[in-house]
């Protein structure tokens, strides 16, 4: 199975991609994770990508396309996969089409997780984490016992720069600007499936799988 997950930042597409990857044995290709890892390791890719990510902007298409093309050029290229956060623009979709064509791989479907903007802002700006033991919290859904302090190791909690409100709103603006064309690109090929991204993790997962089964009875 070869899937693309599209959804606004904070829609839970990363969580769903990991579930699909684990349960259906698909390679998980998350460009956000790849870029954050490159930044942590201070690679040339990380150094170029970091300022864009900090500003809440997209990293240039050529750079991200090359990361993906390289992944598919490897001997252990993924045969079955779920992408999370790629492609994000029509130019990336065109580049990915070309990579897949060269590898004789067809897409099974493109899942579009729908979540409203204000819900995204509420979800993302509430996320805090512990820099020491990596525990995560949410001010509304899962608050720490003492405000700003980790329950497990008592360290001071931090907020990811890209979870701050101004950054989230900038990411949403860019998301809407880029996504319309992306959706049209896959809709016109009959590959797009819309799934409501509100509910528990398992409810959303079940909706995704049901939608995929309906469209591809052999899955
Ligand atoms: P994510 O974790 O998928 O929300 O990605 C975090 C950040 O990484 C985004 O806000 C972008 O700056 C960058 N990024 C991730 N994937 C892409 C992509 N396909 N194209 C451009 N930038 C990306």
Boltz pocket constraint, residues with backbone or C-beta under 6 A from the ligand:
constraints:
  - pocket:
      binder: B
      contacts: [[A, 9], [A, 10], [A, 31], [A, 32], [A, 33], [A, 35], [A, 49], [A, 52], [A, 53], [A, 56], [A, 57], [A, 58], [A, 59], [A, 60], [A, 61], [A, 64], [A, 84], [A, 85], [A, 86], [A, 87], [A, 88], [A, 92], [A, 171]]
      max_distance: 6.0
